[in-house]
Amino acid sequence: GESVGLHLPTLSVQEGDNSIINCAYSNSASDYFIWYKQESGKGPQFIIDIRSNMDKRQGQRVTVLLNKTVKHLSLQIAATQPGDSAVYFCAENRRGATNKLIFGTGTLLAVQP
Amino acid sequence: NAGVMQNPRHLVRRRGQEARLRCSPMKGHSHVYWYRQLPEEGLKFMVYLQKENIIDESGMPKERFSAEFPKEGPSILRIQQVVRGDSAAYFCASSSQQGWDSPLHFGNGTRLTVT
């Protein structure tokens, strides 16, 4: 299902620390997951994706972990920088469907200098 | 190397007027998607189009909303007789292929305010 939030969960971290942003998805049939970053006044920006046949994928300073047993997705950001401050969304899709992504509510990451 | 271009960035309409939102996909992309975002919420799928065809409009309200992606020119999302509840950010995304595992590239959106 889709979650609707009245206000965004917020994660506050110190510059240089590692950040972990979590996402629970509801559709066990989902096969493809994406993390997007959205800065104020801008559109979602693709960060990293992972398919259901994997449980971990690494990019530059980011790692996505997928636990299909508990339907949980996380985004790890190493050495968080002020420029990482944004709202982060997970999105899901399932095999064979059109690219009709289902977005989570989002988490606001606030990086303290 | 232009990304997805949307205009206008901001649009103010009075209740009952029409709103037209335009989207030019990334070069070489023939698949366009429209999403709506209310404040502090995630994006909600509205419609998926290919050139001259509506593929999936399951997220579109049944009345007042329409979308097109003509052979030439941008994709248009049209909202007739706008109401205050239509106030939101509308995002367009494009992809180069249809696949369920093709990343979508989003524009910076049009923020519609209905007064």
Interface residues (C-beta under 8 A of the other chain):
Chain A: E2 S3 V4 G5 L6 H7 L8 D31 Y32 I34 Y36 G41 K42 G43 P44 Q45 F46 D49 R51 F89 A91 N93 R94 R95 G96 A97 T98 N99 K100 L101 I102 F103 G104 T105 G106
Chain B: V4 Q6 H31 Y33 Y35 E40 E41 G42 L43 K44 F45 Y48 I55 D56 S58 G59 F91 A93 S95 Q98 G99 W100 D101 S102 P103 L104 H105 F106 G107 N108 G109
